[in-house]
Amino acid sequence: MDKDISGSLENLPVAEKIVGHKWSDFGTEESKEKWSNPAKKVLYDFAPSLDGNVKDSLKNLSDTEGKMKHKYELLQL
């Protein structure tokens, strides 16, 4: 925690006393649930295996390149 955050947390009770209102939505389980990011609960697979059709296509391309003795290259325009 840096000095700025630490100072803000120290000043919070003083500010609450000045305005006559206690900040109740700070650090409670309810506020954590309310403001949580639901995407963080999902276990994403960033390296999924290829679909069977894609695997077949890649094998067929490789076999055809071997038979034709020509490497297929996609041109970027």
trRosetta pair geometry for C-beta under 8 A, 3 or more apart (Angstrom, degrees):
i j d omega theta_ij theta_ji phi_ij phi_ji
1 5 5.0 -114 -168 85 91 126
1 6 5.4 112 132 -60 114 90
2 5 5.4 93 57 14 72 99
2 6 6.9 -135 101 -4 35 96
3 6 5.5 -58 -143 42 32 115
3 7 6.0 35 158 -21 67 107
4 7 5.9 -56 -148 36 25 110
4 8 6.5 27 153 -19 61 106
5 8 5.6 -54 -149 35 32 113
5 9 6.4 30 155 -17 65 106
6 9 5.9 -58 -151 37 29 109
6 10 6.5 28 152 -18 64 106
7 10 5.6 -55 -148 36 33 111
7 11 6.2 26 156 -15 67 110
8 11 5.8 -62 -146 40 30 107
8 12 6.7 53 151 -47 63 92
9 12 5.7 -27 -153 -4 35 120
10 13 7.8 -56 177 25 37 95
10 14 7.9 23 136 -3 63 114
11 14 5.2 -62 -160 43 56 116
11 15 5.8 54 146 -23 84 106
12 15 5.9 -57 -144 38 29 108
12 16 6.2 30 158 -20 65 107
12 23 6.8 -81 -168 32 109 133
12 26 7.7 -167 -158 134 146 170
13 16 5.6 -54 -144 37 32 113
13 17 6.4 34 156 -21 65 105
14 17 5.9 -57 -153 34 29 110
14 18 6.5 31 150 -22 64 106
15 18 5.6 -52 -147 33 34 114
15 19 6.4 11 163 1 68 108
16 19 6.5 -66 -143 49 26 94
16 20 8.0 167 165 -16 54 3
16 21 6.3 -109 -151 84 71 49
16 22 5.1 50 -167 -108 131 52
16 23 6.0 -111 -93 -4 115 85
17 20 7.5 26 -174 -74 28 42
23 26 4.7 42 127 -14 109 127
24 28 6.9 13 162 -26 68 142
25 28 6.7 -84 -138 26 34 116
25 30 7.5 -83 -127 94 73 104
25 31 4.6 130 -175 -88 70 125
25 34 7.8 -45 -158 52 109 148
26 31 6.5 8 -72 32 13 174
27 31 6.7 25 24 61 16 133
27 32 7.6 22 -159 -50 28 99
28 31 4.8 92 55 9 82 99
28 32 6.9 -143 95 -6 43 87
29 32 5.6 -54 -147 36 33 113
29 33 6.4 31 155 -17 66 105
30 33 5.9 -58 -151 38 29 107
30 34 6.1 29 153 -21 66 110
31 34 5.4 -52 -139 38 34 114
31 35 5.9 1 170 8 69 113
32 35 6.8 -71 -136 53 21 87
32 36 5.9 43 159 -57 62 103
33 36 5.8 -36 -138 0 26 120
36 40 7.2 -106 173 46 91 121
36 41 7.9 56 144 -38 123 111
37 40 4.7 79 88 -9 100 108
38 41 5.7 -48 -166 24 53 115
38 42 7.5 53 144 -25 70 98
39 42 5.8 -50 -161 22 47 114
45 48 4.9 83 119 -72 120 83
50 54 4.4 -112 176 86 111 125
50 55 5.2 137 100 -56 119 85
50 58 7.6 13 143 -3 165 138
51 54 4.7 91 60 6 83 104
51 55 7.1 -149 94 -6 43 86
52 55 5.5 -53 -147 36 34 113
52 56 6.3 36 154 -19 67 104
53 56 5.7 -53 -149 36 32 112
53 57 6.3 33 152 -20 65 106
54 57 5.6 -52 -147 36 33 113
54 58 6.4 32 155 -18 66 105
55 58 5.9 -55 -148 37 29 109
55 59 6.4 28 154 -17 64 107
56 59 5.8 -58 -149 38 30 109
56 60 6.2 29 155 -18 67 108
57 60 5.7 -55 -145 38 30 110
57 61 6.3 33 155 -21 64 105
58 61 5.7 -51 -146 35 31 113
58 62 6.4 32 154 -19 63 106
59 62 5.6 -55 -149 37 32 112
59 63 6.3 32 153 -19 66 105
60 63 5.7 -52 -144 37 32 111
60 64 6.2 30 157 -18 65 107
61 64 5.8 -57 -146 39 29 109
61 65 6.2 31 155 -21 65 106
61 72 6.4 -84 -169 32 107 142
62 65 5.8 -52 -146 34 29 112
62 66 6.5 31 154 -20 62 105
63 66 5.7 -57 -155 34 31 113
63 67 6.5 25 153 -15 66 107
64 67 5.8 -55 -146 39 33 108
64 68 5.9 15 161 -4 69 113
64 72 7.9 33 95 -31 110 125
65 68 6.2 -65 -137 49 25 99
65 69 7.9 95 165 -82 54 8
65 70 6.3 -117 -146 78 67 52
65 71 5.7 45 -157 -108 125 45
65 72 5.9 -106 -88 -5 110 90
66 69 7.4 17 -177 -72 28 49
